[in-house]
Amino acid sequence: MDTFVDDSSAKLARRIRLEREARDWSLADLAERSGVSKATISKIERDEVSPTAVILVRLATAFDLTLAGLLLRAEGEAGRLTRADDQPLWRDPDTGYVRRQVYSRPDHPLELVQVELPAGRQVEFPASSYARVRQAVWVTQGELTIHEGGERHMLMSGDCLGFGPPGPVVIANESHLPCSYVVALARN
């Protein structure tokens, strides 16, 4: 299986540079639109560092893409059927969480993502991550805490939360065991 866990940096580096150049943006333009420093973007494009989930979300949003859309463009487009062995994986170098892109196509409004979040870890996403999408999180194993704006939601295995208006979100596994959850995302 060709996965992002094994070959993410080079593919992401090429795709980010391609997306930037296709828009005729300089590093400064992308930095301004994404809130990611020029130095960091340059290092990512040269495959000197592996971007975190937060940085990838900011870059994807600047390109008017979802995180899944950016990752899929880096991996190459798939057909309507996505076999389990062909579902791209990506590991966040900062938190160690593993993201499996179960389903996504540019011509379909729905994306499905499975995430494995290690114990004691969390990921923060800015409000801009949710500006053009609606999503729900379904916990399939373990416990998950979602801080959405000023609200705190404790989810147990089987619980599902539909996100409200765009706001900053922290997804945290405050337990001592790994957590697994599915994100169903629809583009507006």
Secondary structure, DSSP 4 states (H G I P E B T S, - for coil): ---HHHHHHHHHHHHHHHHHHHTT--HHHHHHHHS--HHHHHHHHTTSSPPPHHHHHHHHHHTT--HHHHHHHHH----S---GGGS-EEE-TTT--EEEEEE--TTSSEEEEEEEE-TT-EEEE-GGGGTTEEEEEEEEESEEEEEETTEEEEEETT-EEE--SS--EEEE--SSS-EEEEEEEEE-
